[in-house]
Amino acid sequence: MATEQHAFVDWTSRDSDQKATGTLDGRTVTVTGPLGEADLNEQYTGFGTPAFNPSLPTSDAIELASNPTNPEFTVDFGAEVLDAVFYLGSIGSILTFPVDTIVTQLSGDSGFTVTNNVVQGVAKNRTATTPSDSNGSIRLRRSTPFRSITFNLKPSAPIEKDGVMLQIGRIEKFVDWTSRDSDQKATGTLDGRTVTVTGPLGEADLNEQYTGFGTPAFNPSLPTSDAIELASNPTNPEFTVDFGAEVLDAVFYLGSIGSILTFPVDTIVTQLSGDSGFTVTNNVVQGVAKNRTATTPSDSNGSIRLRRSTPFRSITFNLKPSAPIEKDGVMLQIGS
């Protein structure tokens, strides 16, 4: 079965009243424009209501300072993206994106509306029972991949200013593995594309039965997921993943990896998460093989992002055990 999880920016600094900086999936994200407060240590609780799906009981957030002069804001995602998710908390303003932006409402309360490229919230007279303006979330898409987006923000009522809390995320989508066609090929789907992995394979978890990606070594963690086992051995076998169409990048979740995984030298490999034994050096990913016991049931675990200088449809890599053992089973899940 397919799996979806959200990942959100870890805001690390409010550099000035005009710029804030954070990270998402190993990329540097910035927002520039007139800013108010910044919650950098998961102190903001406004995204924890049913107006957001999934709700975030605690989260980082950056306050955008909306005023009648219609200030301009720019978000830079640190690399080209296909889409982005905005959580907008306590919005009593009108937010206007470029006309070629496809804005889809994902969630929201009754006062939160989306019309074409315009998002609007209702400004409220705050009381003990109505402590906030409107709240909701949107997804942004454009006709081609984009690295940044600029928008305007002004209060929806004749007031001097309005503080809108912003959090930025993306939906991580993972392969729905549907078959292990043989001990050399497995097939699945992702965003309507057929994905295959070829090479020596072990077991296949096709019905979200694998729980190894549900630990803090993965962000976001997947309590249950599909997974394909790659059979690593000292002969250094070759594997190829075909994504079914050209992609800008790809995410690999690697569970119980006691092996060395080597990508082509022109591959940019970024570590997204992992435990202490999981390391990335240039185009090489390595995990530590462990003597398994009741307290150490697994080898290393972690996730990586792959990028190349141009869009790519497939990638080939080699895998061999990092210790002198006969074989090692590495659990793989692929996302975007």
Rosetta silent file (secondary structure, phi, psi, omega in degrees, C-alpha in Angstrom):
SEQUENCE: MATEQHAFVDWTSRDSDQKATGTLDGRTVTVTGPLGEADLNEQYTGFGTPAFNPSLPTSDAIELASNPTNPEFTVDFGAEVLDAVFYLGSIGSILTFPVDTIVTQLSGDSGFTVTNNVVQGVAKNRTATTPSDSNGSIRLRRSTPFRSITFNLKPSAPIEKDGVMLQIGRIEKFVDWTSRDSDQKATGTLDGRTVTVTGPLGEADLNEQYTGFGTPAFNPSLPTSDAIELASNPTNPEFTVDFGAEVLDAVFYLGSIGSILTFPVDTIVTQLSGDSGFTVTNNVVQGVAKNRTATTPSDSNGSIRLRRSTPFRSITFNLKPSAPIEKDGVMLQIGS
SCORE:     score description
SCORE:     0.000 S_00000001
   1 L     0.000  149.251  179.103    0.000    0.000    0.000 S_00000001
   2 L   -74.123  152.288 -179.218    1.143    3.564   -0.647 S_00000001
   3 E  -128.281  138.238  173.975    2.273    5.714    2.262 S_00000001
   4 E  -127.600  138.115  174.492    2.178    9.481    2.696 S_00000001
   5 E  -141.552  151.039  176.722    3.776   11.522    5.455 S_00000001
   6 E   -95.254  144.675  171.142    4.338   15.224    5.951 S_00000001
   7 E  -125.698  140.342 -174.486    7.737   16.781    6.644 S_00000001
   8 E  -126.687  159.245 -178.237    8.055   20.365    7.907 S_00000001
   9 L   -64.798  136.044  166.575   10.747   23.026    8.147 S_00000001
  10 E   -92.589   96.864  179.455   12.993   23.106   11.182 S_00000001
  11 E   -72.888  124.121 -173.892   13.241   26.887   11.567 S_00000001
  12 E  -108.083  -21.700 -179.816   16.639   27.598   13.096 S_00000001
  13 E  -159.215  146.497  166.631   16.937   31.393   13.117 S_00000001
  14 E  -103.537   94.372 -169.901   15.131   34.684   12.657 S_00000001
  15 E   -64.741  -31.635  179.379   18.129   36.410   11.099 S_00000001
  16 E  -164.410 -176.366  176.564   16.445   39.827   11.150 S_00000001
  17 L   -78.278   10.203  177.926   12.979   41.393   10.980 S_00000001
  18 L  -126.923   -1.834 -175.882   13.177   40.681    7.241 S_00000001
  19 E  -154.650  138.155  172.368   14.540   37.112    7.049 S_00000001
  20 E  -131.925  150.971 -174.231   14.209   33.704    8.724 S_00000001
  21 E  -131.353  142.744  176.082   16.128   30.514    7.916 S_00000001
  22 E  -154.637 -173.346  179.280   15.446   26.811    8.402 S_00000001
  23 E  -131.376  147.494  176.387   16.021   23.366    6.896 S_00000001
  24 E  -147.999  119.699  179.545   13.775   20.840    5.190 S_00000001
  25 L    55.357   39.638  177.500   15.002   17.530    3.790 S_00000001
  26 L    79.032    2.868  179.512   18.604   18.720    4.002 S_00000001
  27 E  -106.420  150.858  175.989   17.882   21.950    2.110 S_00000001
  28 E   -86.832  124.369  179.592   18.121   25.516    3.389 S_00000001
  29 E  -111.918  135.927  176.454   14.745   27.278    3.331 S_00000001
  30 E  -129.510  149.805  168.915   14.376   31.039    3.779 S_00000001
  31 E  -125.736  129.316  179.045   11.445   33.414    4.035 S_00000001
  32 E  -121.550  145.711 -175.463   12.048   37.115    3.439 S_00000001
  33 L   140.021  175.372 -178.835    9.673   40.003    4.073 S_00000001
  34 L   -65.518  120.987 -174.592    8.432   41.853    7.164 S_00000001
  35 E  -116.559  153.204  172.493    8.448   39.356   10.032 S_00000001
  36 E  -104.996 -126.960 -176.995    7.165   39.272   13.592 S_00000001
  37 E   -74.482  168.507  175.924    7.964   36.627   16.179 S_00000001
  38 E  -137.665  128.683  173.893    9.596   33.262   15.528 S_00000001
  39 E  -102.443  104.752 -171.166    8.909   29.983   17.339 S_00000001
  40 E  -102.461   -6.667 -173.996   12.093   27.997   16.778 S_00000001
  41 E  -125.384   42.242 -179.960   11.767   25.229   19.375 S_00000001
  42 E    52.710   45.685 -178.242    8.399   23.664   18.538 S_00000001
  43 E   -97.829  -13.778 -176.244    6.652   26.116   20.863 S_00000001
  44 E   -84.700  128.122 -176.506    3.755   27.076   18.577 S_00000001
  45 L  -108.717   -0.123 -174.946    0.552   25.149   19.311 S_00000001
  46 L   -67.720  -17.981  177.760   -1.815   26.864   16.846 S_00000001
  47 L   -89.624   10.384 -176.043   -1.411   24.121   14.211 S_00000001
  48 L   -96.018   19.193 -178.101   -2.706   21.511   16.652 S_00000001
  49 L  -104.674  169.798  177.041   -6.414   21.942   15.860 S_00000001
  50 L   -64.286   -8.813  176.862   -8.752   20.059   13.444 S_00000001
  51 L   -70.208   -9.100  179.629   -8.266   22.948   10.975 S_00000001
  52 L  -124.919  138.695 -179.737   -5.000   21.238   10.002 S_00000001
  53 L  -139.078  109.977    0.862   -4.535   17.717    8.659 S_00000001
  54 L   -76.258  150.768  176.143   -2.325   16.346    9.960 S_00000001
  55 L   -77.140  151.964  179.664   -2.476   18.559   13.018 S_00000001
  56 L  -118.934  100.544 -178.432    0.789   19.514   14.717 S_00000001
  57 L   -54.445  -36.638  172.571    0.352   19.689   18.512 S_00000001
  58 L  -138.973  146.903 -176.494    3.646   21.608   18.656 S_00000001
  59 E  -161.636  158.073  163.995    5.620   23.087   15.792 S_00000001
  60 E   -70.819  159.429  177.182    8.075   25.727   14.703 S_00000001
  61 E  -164.301  150.297  175.490    6.469   28.769   13.064 S_00000001
  62 E  -119.807  133.396  179.249    7.384   32.165   11.596 S_00000001
  63 E   -89.625  123.089  173.650    5.065   35.164   11.919 S_00000001
  64 E   -90.125  130.232 -177.289    4.434   37.119    8.729 S_00000001
  65 E   -92.796   96.573  178.733    3.635   40.790    9.424 S_00000001
  66 E   -82.626  137.220  175.695    0.670   41.642    7.218 S_00000001
  67 L  -149.053  166.949 -172.157   -0.252   45.317    6.830 S_00000001
  68 L   -63.577  -15.266  178.091   -2.375   47.461    4.457 S_00000001
  69 L   -75.260    0.078  174.366    0.615   48.399    2.286 S_00000001
  70 L    63.658   57.777 -174.759    0.393   44.845    0.929 S_00000001
  71 L   -64.973  154.168 -178.144    3.959   43.706    1.722 S_00000001
  72 E  -100.433  140.045  177.707    5.750   41.171   -0.441 S_00000001
  73 E  -126.970  147.095  175.602    7.215   37.888    0.861 S_00000001
  74 E  -131.018  130.558  172.716    9.478   35.373   -0.856 S_00000001
  75 E  -107.872  125.781  174.225   10.078   31.768    0.156 S_00000001
  76 E  -108.416  125.691 -174.203   13.189   30.078   -1.247 S_00000001
  77 E   -90.689   -1.233  176.149   13.104   26.272   -0.921 S_00000001
  78 E    84.370   -9.348  176.866   16.839   25.756   -1.462 S_00000001
  79 E  -172.006  165.578  178.342   16.305   23.665   -4.616 S_00000001
  80 E   -65.633  139.536  178.544   13.660   23.164   -7.260 S_00000001
  81 E  -128.779  160.776  176.673   10.454   21.560   -5.959 S_00000001
  82 E   -90.282  -30.946  178.964    7.321   20.240   -7.600 S_00000001
  83 E  -160.172  174.444  178.929    4.980   21.534   -4.902 S_00000001
  84 E  -153.247  153.989  178.665    4.903   22.873   -1.351 S_00000001
  85 E  -114.209  131.266  174.827    2.524   22.910    1.615 S_00000001
  86 E  -112.998  126.165  166.199    1.791   26.068    3.649 S_00000001
  87 E   -95.810  127.570 -177.169    0.185   25.928    7.104 S_00000001
  88 E  -120.927  110.945 -176.744   -1.370   29.341    7.872 S_00000001
  89 E  -104.644  137.252  177.825   -2.296   29.994   11.481 S_00000001
  90 E    53.410   54.261 -177.570   -4.439   32.855   12.757 S_00000001
  91 E   -98.714  113.484  172.812   -4.818   34.405    9.310 S_00000001
  92 L  -113.427   38.656 -172.875   -7.053   37.438    9.108 S_00000001
  93 E  -133.190  173.014  174.250   -5.472   38.500    5.831 S_00000001
  94 E  -110.200  122.866 -178.135   -5.603   38.066    2.066 S_00000001
  95 E  -111.493  121.913 -174.821   -2.674   36.190    0.583 S_00000001
  96 E  -117.843  120.192  178.336   -2.165   36.538   -3.181 S_00000001
  97 L   -95.757  166.619  174.189    0.130   34.233   -5.178 S_00000001
  98 L   -55.502  149.913 -172.015    1.252   34.696   -8.819 S_00000001
  99 L   -64.617  -21.239 -179.281   -1.594   33.998  -11.239 S_00000001
 100 L   -89.422   11.431  179.798    0.087   30.872  -12.631 S_00000001
 101 L   -91.022  130.752  174.529    0.075   29.195   -9.200 S_00000001
 102 E   -91.875  111.237 -177.714   -2.334   26.303   -8.611 S_00000001
 103 E  -107.124  120.851 -179.636   -3.483   26.694   -4.993 S_00000001
 104 E  -116.269  128.120  176.999   -5.383   23.769   -3.477 S_00000001
 105 E   -76.444  127.343  178.265   -7.013   23.927   -0.060 S_00000001
 106 E   -97.127  -33.482 -178.436   -6.002   20.903    2.034 S_00000001
 107 E  -163.250  173.237  177.221   -7.795   21.780    5.277 S_00000001
 108 E   156.025  162.500  175.690   -9.268   24.718    7.162 S_00000001
 109 L   -89.283 -176.350 -170.788  -12.036   26.108    9.323 S_00000001
 110 L   -65.361  -24.361 -178.154  -15.174   27.813    8.034 S_00000001
 111 L   -90.084   -1.534 -175.574  -13.532   31.217    7.577 S_00000001
 112 L   -98.518  119.996 -175.524  -10.611   29.929    5.516 S_00000001
 113 E  -133.322  152.020  176.318  -11.179   30.087    1.744 S_00000001
 114 E  -128.142  125.431  176.809   -9.216   29.590   -1.472 S_00000001
 115 E  -131.305  109.210 -176.645  -10.303   31.157   -4.789 S_00000001
 116 L    55.759 -114.288 -177.540   -7.951   30.578   -7.709 S_00000001
 117 L  -101.619   15.900 -175.553   -4.603   32.072   -6.561 S_00000001
 118 E  -118.851  130.874  176.953   -6.013   33.937   -3.546 S_00000001
 119 E  -113.597  134.068 -178.219   -6.225   32.657    0.041 S_00000001
 120 E  -135.874  139.462  172.339   -8.322   34.554    2.592 S_00000001
 121 L  -119.214  160.502 -177.746   -8.942   34.315    6.304 S_00000001
 122 L   -97.957  126.318  174.927  -11.476   36.134    8.463 S_00000001
 123 L   -77.205  131.647 -176.139  -10.246   38.648   11.048 S_00000001
 124 L  -117.528  149.296  168.033  -12.061   38.126   14.349 S_00000001
 125 L   -77.025  108.866 -169.997  -12.608   40.213   17.453 S_00000001
 126 L   -73.519  134.732  175.490  -10.730   37.927   19.787 S_00000001
 127 L  -134.649 -175.144  179.270  -12.373   36.728   22.971 S_00000001
 128 L   -63.492  -26.751 -177.918  -11.878   33.820   25.325 S_00000001
 129 L   -99.114  -17.189  175.141  -13.931   31.621   22.957 S_00000001
 130 L  -126.878   76.555 -173.484  -12.556   32.965   19.656 S_00000001
 131 L   -78.571   -8.090 -170.768   -8.850   33.392   20.337 S_00000001
 132 L  -137.911  158.885  169.159   -7.714   33.217   16.726 S_00000001
 133 L   -76.961 -156.170 -178.507   -8.499   34.370   13.213 S_00000001
 134 E   -72.659  165.455 -178.465   -8.960   31.736   10.495 S_00000001
 135 E  -146.758  144.312  175.901   -6.719   28.691   10.081 S_00000001
 136 E   175.574  177.645 -178.644   -5.973   26.265    7.286 S_00000001
 137 E  -132.854  153.397 -177.697   -3.465   24.683    4.924 S_00000001
 138 E  -137.144  157.713  169.931   -2.819   24.811    1.179 S_00000001
 139 E  -114.666  137.144  179.751   -0.737   23.064   -1.458 S_00000001
 140 E  -110.295  132.791  173.686    1.087   25.123   -4.105 S_00000001
 141 E  -135.517  153.440  173.438    1.920   23.844   -7.590 S_00000001
 142 E  -132.729  172.652 -173.820    3.194   25.511  -10.747 S_00000001
 143 E   -68.765  -24.471  177.350    3.447   24.361  -14.362 S_00000001
 144 E  -134.488  161.399  177.156    7.170   23.630  -13.998 S_00000001
 145 E   -54.401  146.894 -176.905    9.425   22.909  -10.982 S_00000001
 146 E  -137.776  146.798 -179.859   10.169   26.041   -8.958 S_00000001
 147 E   -96.979  -28.999 -177.067   12.805   27.035   -6.417 S_00000001
 148 E  -143.819  163.358  175.442   11.060   30.049   -4.914 S_00000001
 149 E  -145.599  141.392 -179.302    7.682   31.735   -4.771 S_00000001
 150 E  -117.594  139.146 -179.282    6.698   35.338   -4.044 S_00000001
 151 E  -145.962  164.157  178.172    3.338   36.459   -2.667 S_00000001
 152 E  -111.977  154.370 -175.525    1.592   39.485   -1.176 S_00000001
 153 E  -144.886  125.433  176.016   -0.232   39.728    2.138 S_00000001
 154 E  -143.438  150.604 -179.823   -2.617   42.376    3.473 S_00000001
 155 E   -59.129  143.697  179.373   -5.263   42.377    6.248 S_00000001
 156 L   -85.630   -4.192  175.178   -8.757   41.388    5.156 S_00000001
 157 L  -126.039  159.390 -178.908  -10.262   44.011    7.491 S_00000001
 158 L   -73.324   72.822  178.167   -9.365   47.721    7.856 S_00000001
 159 L  -122.491  163.919 -174.585   -6.856   47.157   10.638 S_00000001
 160 L   -69.895  -38.763 -178.697   -3.299   48.383   11.064 S_00000001
 161 L  -160.507  162.834  177.881   -1.634   44.963   10.991 S_00000001
 162 E  -145.645  130.505  177.797   -2.216   41.211   11.233 S_00000001
 163 E   -94.970  120.676  179.792    0.238   38.518   12.308 S_00000001
 164 E  -111.725  124.309 -178.712   -0.045   35.314   10.257 S_00000001
 165 E   -87.105  129.166 -175.190    1.805   32.238   11.512 S_00000001
 166 E  -118.878  133.433  164.715    3.505   30.240    8.757 S_00000001
 167 E  -131.080  142.805 -174.474    4.894   26.728    8.636 S_00000001
 168 E  -117.876  135.977  179.626    6.138   25.162    5.393 S_00000001
 169 E  -146.667 -174.782  173.312    6.173   21.482    4.536 S_00000001
 170 E  -145.710  154.991  176.559    5.956   18.911    1.830 S_00000001
 171 E   -92.668  116.484  176.217    4.110   15.641    1.488 S_00000001
 172 E   -82.364  120.363  178.388    6.523   12.732    1.330 S_00000001
 173 E  -109.109  138.389 -176.687    5.050   10.034   -0.918 S_00000001
 174 E  -121.629  155.719 -175.112    6.411    6.498   -0.894 S_00000001
 175 L   -62.952  137.532  167.114    6.178    3.615   -3.348 S_00000001
 176 E   -91.558   95.883  179.335    3.245    1.242   -3.182 S_00000001
 177 E   -73.866  124.971 -173.048    5.154   -1.976   -3.881 S_00000001
 178 E  -108.795  -22.767 -179.367    2.723   -4.332   -5.597 S_00000001
 179 E  -158.728  147.587  166.889    4.794   -7.366   -6.573 S_00000001
 180 E  -104.567   95.361 -169.636    8.103   -9.162   -6.215 S_00000001
 181 E   -65.193  -31.812  179.667    8.151  -10.402   -9.777 S_00000001
 182 E  -164.951 -176.383  176.759   11.195  -12.641   -9.192 S_00000001
 183 L   -78.023    9.627  178.442   14.324  -12.803   -7.043 S_00000001
 184 L  -126.882   -1.577 -176.593   15.728  -10.155   -9.423 S_00000001
 185 E  -155.796  137.332  172.901   12.859   -7.653   -9.813 S_00000001
 186 E  -130.443  149.976 -174.368   10.140   -5.887   -7.797 S_00000001
 187 E  -130.155  142.369  176.060    7.478   -3.486   -9.106 S_00000001
 188 E  -153.675 -174.024  179.423    5.436   -0.704   -7.518 S_00000001
 189 E  -131.426  148.360  176.672    3.779    2.644   -8.214 S_00000001
 190 E  -148.829  117.900 -179.161    4.472    6.202   -7.112 S_00000001
 191 L    54.948   38.175  177.075    2.380    9.179   -8.262 S_00000001
 192 L    80.977   -0.545  178.425    0.909    7.044  -11.047 S_00000001
 193 E   -99.483  151.138  175.450    4.327    5.980  -12.357 S_00000001
 194 E   -88.269  124.355  179.277    5.652    2.418  -12.420 S_00000001
 195 E  -110.955  136.075  176.204    8.777    2.016  -10.276 S_00000001
 196 E  -129.837  150.157  168.617   11.020   -1.030  -10.492 S_00000001
 197 E  -125.427  129.185  178.600   14.089   -2.230   -8.629 S_00000001
 198 E  -120.640  145.990 -175.248   16.256   -4.905  -10.238 S_00000001
 199 L   139.051  174.017 -178.814   19.085   -6.860   -8.647 S_00000001
 200 L   -65.159  120.919 -173.966   19.313   -9.749   -6.157 S_00000001
 201 E  -116.112  153.194  172.570   16.301   -9.430   -3.838 S_00000001
 202 E  -105.424 -128.593 -176.542   15.178  -11.043   -0.610 S_00000001
 203 E   -73.314  167.490  175.678   11.776  -10.706    1.010 S_00000001
 204 E  -136.805  128.796  174.085    9.103   -8.166    0.067 S_00000001
 205 E  -103.254  104.778 -171.116    6.615   -6.463    2.422 S_00000001
 206 E  -101.628   -6.263 -173.956    3.781   -5.460    0.103 S_00000001
 207 E  -127.552   44.198 -179.359    0.986   -4.670    2.566 S_00000001
 208 E    52.536   46.206 -178.333    2.533   -2.103    4.926 S_00000001
 209 E   -97.904  -14.050 -176.314    3.873   -4.878    7.127 S_00000001
 210 E   -85.538  127.797 -176.567    7.386   -3.513    7.657 S_00000001
 211 L  -108.536   -0.311 -174.907    7.796   -1.556   10.910 S_00000001
 212 L   -68.276  -17.605  177.721   11.539   -0.834   10.787 S_00000001
 213 L   -89.029    8.536 -176.428   11.055    2.668    9.363 S_00000001
 214 L   -94.268   18.944 -178.039    8.991    3.669   12.408 S_00000001
 215 L  -104.510  169.370  177.162   11.928    4.767   14.593 S_00000001
 216 L   -64.363   -8.246  176.477   13.502    8.213   15.209 S_00000001
 217 L   -70.342   -8.246  179.470   16.238    7.219   12.710 S_00000001
 218 L  -125.302  138.355 -179.505   13.749    8.258    9.997 S_00000001
 219 L  -140.248  110.337    0.637   12.119   11.658    9.541 S_00000001
 220 L   -75.365  149.666  176.393    9.280   11.459    8.917 S_00000001
 221 L   -77.318  152.188  179.730    9.027    8.023   10.489 S_00000001
 222 L  -119.206   99.652 -177.551    6.721    5.430    8.926 S_00000001
 223 L   -54.040  -37.148  172.905    5.120    3.255   11.623 S_00000001
 224 L  -138.938  147.140 -176.006    4.168    0.776    8.884 S_00000001
 225 E  -162.592  158.395  163.707    5.305    0.682    5.280 S_00000001
 226 E   -69.933  159.223  177.257    5.963   -1.429    2.225 S_00000001
 227 E  -164.104  149.983  175.067    9.618   -2.430    1.772 S_00000001
 228 E  -119.492  134.322  179.583   11.838   -4.472   -0.533 S_00000001
 229 E   -90.596  123.547  173.646   14.876   -6.365    0.767 S_00000001
 230 E   -90.287  130.845 -177.452   18.110   -5.893   -1.189 S_00000001
 231 E   -93.014   98.676  179.201   20.419   -8.914   -0.925 S_00000001
 232 E   -85.393  137.580  175.207   23.901   -7.539   -0.291 S_00000001
 233 L  -149.179  167.135 -172.668   26.863   -9.912   -0.600 S_00000001
 234 L   -63.601  -14.009  177.386   30.670   -9.651   -0.962 S_00000001
 235 L   -76.000   -0.395  173.335   30.531   -9.932   -4.776 S_00000001
 236 L    65.158   56.279 -174.602   29.265   -6.325   -4.730 S_00000001
 237 L   -64.824  155.094 -178.215   26.012   -6.852   -6.680 S_00000001
 238 E  -101.306  140.257  177.001   24.518   -4.109   -8.830 S_00000001
 239 E  -126.755  147.496  175.385   20.996   -2.730   -8.404 S_00000001
 240 E  -130.988  130.687  172.528   19.007   -0.394  -10.648 S_00000001
 241 E  -107.312  125.767  173.845   15.957    1.649   -9.701 S_00000001
 242 E  -108.607  123.967 -174.588   13.785    2.929  -12.554 S_00000001
 243 E   -88.822   -1.120  176.752   11.383    5.699  -11.462 S_00000001
 244 E    82.503   -9.125  176.926    9.094    5.412  -14.502 S_00000001
 245 E  -172.117  164.796  178.638    9.784    9.014  -15.555 S_00000001
 246 E   -66.581  139.993  179.310   12.457   11.638  -15.078 S_00000001
 247 E  -126.196  159.516  175.826   12.718   12.953  -11.509 S_00000001
 248 E   -84.197  -33.465 -179.459   14.557   15.853   -9.890 S_00000001
 249 E  -163.096  175.764  178.587   15.546   13.823   -6.859 S_00000001
 250 E  -152.016  152.806  178.164   14.566   10.757   -4.851 S_00000001
 251 E  -112.562  131.018  174.497   14.507    9.672   -1.215 S_00000001
 252 E  -112.458  125.013  167.082   15.784    6.270   -0.082 S_00000001
 253 E   -95.424  128.278 -175.927   14.873    4.852    3.325 S_00000001
 254 E  -121.470  109.990 -176.761   17.444    2.183    4.265 S_00000001
 255 E  -104.617  136.882  177.418   16.503   -0.155    7.102 S_00000001
 256 E    54.533   53.639 -177.071   18.859   -2.532    8.890 S_00000001
 257 E   -97.590  112.444  172.721   21.807   -1.643    6.670 S_00000001
 258 L  -112.834   38.776 -172.460   25.089   -3.310    7.563 S_00000001
 259 E  -133.929  172.752  174.756   26.481   -2.666    4.091 S_00000001
 260 E  -110.312  123.698 -176.919   28.277   -0.146    1.897 S_00000001
 261 E  -112.826  120.482 -175.012   26.132    1.400   -0.826 S_00000001
 262 E  -117.064  120.004  178.096   28.007    3.154   -3.659 S_00000001
 263 L   -95.314  166.924  173.342   26.275    5.465   -6.138 S_00000001
 264 L   -55.257  149.056 -172.365   27.748    6.916   -9.352 S_00000001
 265 L   -64.427  -20.915 -179.538   30.335    9.604   -8.608 S_00000001
 266 L   -89.479   11.734  179.553   28.159   12.366  -10.095 S_00000001
 267 L   -91.115  130.666  174.545   25.379   11.688   -7.564 S_00000001
 268 E   -91.654  112.258 -177.343   24.803   14.228   -4.796 S_00000001
 269 E  -108.536  119.625 -179.216   23.869   12.166   -1.728 S_00000001
 270 E  -114.571  127.196  175.984   22.485   14.070    1.278 S_00000001
 271 E   -75.937  126.092  178.838   21.835   12.394    4.623 S_00000001
 272 E   -96.547  -34.303 -178.446   18.343   13.292    5.844 S_00000001
 273 E  -162.406  173.431  177.434   18.256   11.238    9.046 S_00000001
 274 E   156.443  161.366  175.447   19.922    8.271   10.692 S_00000001
 275 L   -87.904 -176.550 -171.089   21.292    6.660   13.821 S_00000001
 276 L   -65.196  -24.555 -178.349   24.903    6.924   14.992 S_00000001
 277 L   -89.707   -1.297 -175.173   26.156    4.112   12.751 S_00000001
 278 L   -98.532  119.085 -175.802   24.677    5.517    9.540 S_00000001
 279 E  -132.538  152.883  175.865   27.090    7.706    7.558 S_00000001
 280 E  -128.710  125.298  176.339   27.281    9.404    4.164 S_00000001
 281 E  -130.609  108.763 -176.934   30.597   10.387    2.551 S_00000001
 282 L    56.378 -114.990 -177.216   30.331   11.883   -0.927 S_00000001
 283 L  -101.168   16.062 -175.876   28.582    9.179   -3.026 S_00000001
 284 E  -118.890  130.146  177.212   28.983    6.380   -0.462 S_00000001
 285 E  -113.472  133.875 -178.259   26.479    5.369    2.232 S_00000001
 286 E  -135.601  140.596  172.534   27.554    3.000    4.993 S_00000001
 287 L  -120.393  161.702 -177.871   25.870    1.211    7.878 S_00000001
 288 L   -99.094  126.562  175.292   27.351   -0.774   10.735 S_00000001
 289 L   -77.125  132.348 -176.340   26.719   -4.521   10.929 S_00000001
 290 L  -119.189  149.737  168.287   25.768   -5.532   14.476 S_00000001
 291 L   -76.605  108.933 -170.325   25.655   -8.777   16.392 S_00000001
 292 L   -73.392  135.348  175.422   21.913   -8.825   16.912 S_00000001
 293 L  -135.867 -175.266  179.124   20.512   -9.283   20.412 S_00000001
 294 L   -64.068  -27.805 -178.129   17.249   -8.482   22.156 S_00000001
 295 L   -98.070  -17.966  175.576   18.481   -4.908   22.714 S_00000001
 296 L  -126.912   76.702 -173.171   20.203   -4.385   19.328 S_00000001
 297 L   -78.513   -9.489 -169.915   17.854   -6.079   16.864 S_00000001
 298 L  -137.213  157.665  168.491   18.979   -4.186   13.770 S_00000001
 299 L   -75.301 -155.700 -178.386   22.000   -2.897   11.897 S_00000001
 300 E   -72.816  165.736 -178.236   22.148    0.822   11.078 S_00000001
 301 E  -147.097  143.890  176.179   19.173    2.816    9.791 S_00000001
 302 E   175.317  177.919 -178.098   18.729    6.119    7.974 S_00000001
 303 E  -132.845  152.797 -178.187   17.502    8.028    4.953 S_00000001
 304 E  -137.039  158.309  170.365   19.141    9.886    2.084 S_00000001
 305 E  -115.610  136.701  179.170   18.194   12.182   -0.768 S_00000001
 306 E  -109.954  132.453  173.755   19.678   11.643   -4.241 S_00000001
 307 E  -135.540  153.641  173.910   20.179   14.431   -6.782 S_00000001
 308 E  -132.068  171.259 -174.170   22.050   14.617  -10.070 S_00000001
 309 E   -66.220  -24.898  177.091   23.077   17.548  -12.281 S_00000001
 310 E  -134.602  160.576  176.557   20.098   16.940  -14.594 S_00000001
 311 E   -53.977  147.671 -175.675   16.749   15.139  -14.152 S_00000001
 312 E  -138.042  147.475 -179.582   17.156   11.367  -14.218 S_00000001
 313 E   -96.393  -29.386 -177.572   14.873    8.405  -14.833 S_00000001
 314 E  -143.199  163.917  175.450   16.974    5.657  -13.238 S_00000001
 315 E  -146.531  140.408 -178.993   19.962    5.159  -10.986 S_00000001
 316 E  -116.562  139.823 -178.985   22.333    2.221  -10.563 S_00000001
 317 E  -146.458  163.954  177.829   24.332    1.448   -7.418 S_00000001
 318 E  -112.599  154.147 -175.355   26.427   -1.284   -5.821 S_00000001
 319 E  -144.673  126.198  175.287   25.959   -2.895   -2.416 S_00000001
 320 E  -144.168  151.036 -179.093   28.282   -5.078   -0.353 S_00000001
 321 E   -59.700  144.353  179.430   28.447   -5.964    3.379 S_00000001
 322 L   -85.537   -4.121  175.565   30.553   -3.633    5.529 S_00000001
 323 L  -127.440  159.110 -179.167   31.827   -6.609    7.562 S_00000001
 324 L   -73.593   73.676  178.576   33.291   -9.939    6.351 S_00000001
 325 L  -122.743  164.292 -174.348   29.969  -11.757    6.329 S_00000001
 326 L   -71.105  -37.932 -179.030   28.298  -13.896    3.695 S_00000001
 327 L  -160.792  162.929  178.461   25.278  -11.664    3.125 S_00000001
 328 E  -145.811  130.810  176.991   23.276   -8.736    4.493 S_00000001
 329 E   -96.409  120.676 -179.035   19.621   -7.899    3.914 S_00000001
 330 E  -111.574  123.918 -178.771   18.956   -4.175    3.492 S_00000001
 331 E   -87.307  128.927 -175.169   15.325   -2.988    3.552 S_00000001
 332 E  -118.768  134.130  164.994   14.543   -0.313    0.959 S_00000001
 333 E  -131.611  144.510 -173.934   11.669    2.122    0.583 S_00000001
 334 E  -119.996  135.121  179.048   11.672    4.876   -2.048 S_00000001
 335 E  -134.824  176.160  176.522    9.956    8.240   -1.802 S_00000001
 336 L  -145.769    0.000    0.000    9.703   11.598   -3.462 S_00000001
